[in-house]
Amino acid sequence: MTREEAVDRWADITETVFWAEARIADHWRITLDLAKTQAKADKEAVMRAYCRAIAVEITSKTSDEELAKM
């Protein structure tokens, strides 16, 4: 893979993450705002859950059969 191919691949990944984040943002806005005042461990737990929610949204458009082929 060339550097340009790697950049293109990461640009596609980033676009997908932003798309998923936009789709779940309203649901998570209050939780993320509240996390700003929480203890470090609690903030990290919220951020892990948020990252997982983004991943769930990304994979929600892929069937189990398609996932099995990957």
N, C-alpha and C positions, 0 to 999 in steps of 0.2 A: 504494500500500500504506500502510495506517495504521500507526502505531507498534505498536498492539496486534497487528495481523496479523504484523508483523515479529517481535515478541516470541514469538508463537505458532510462527512458522516456525523461529526459532532454538531454541526449546524442543524442537521435534521433532527437529531436527538433533542437539542435545546428547544427547537420549535415545538416538538411534541410535548415536552415538559411544560412549556408556557401555555400551550393549548389546554392541557389537562388542568393546570393550575387555575386558569381562567374559569373553567367549568365548575370547579369546586370552591372558588374563592368566597362566594357569598355565604356558603355553609360554614366555612372555617374562620371568617373574619373576627367574630367575637372571641373565639377560643384563642386565636393568635394574639389579639390585643390583650387579653387577660394574661397570657403567658409572659408578657413583658415584665410583669411585676412579681412573677413567681421565682422560687428558688431555682438555682442552676439545674439541679437534677430534674425538677418538674418541667422546666423549659425544654430540656433535652428530650424528655418523654413526649412532650407535645410536638416537637419538631420531627421526631421519629414517626409519630402517628400521622403527621401531615405529609411527610414524604411517602409513607405507605399509602395514604389516600390518593396521592398523585399517581402512584404506580398502579393502584387498583383502577383508577379512571383510565389510564393509558391502556391497560390490558382488557378493559371492559368491552372493547370493540373487537376482541380476538376470541374466536371460539376455542373450546378445549381441544378440539381436533387440530386446529392450527398450532396451538401451543405445544402439543405433543410432537409435532413435526419439527419444531425448532431445535 
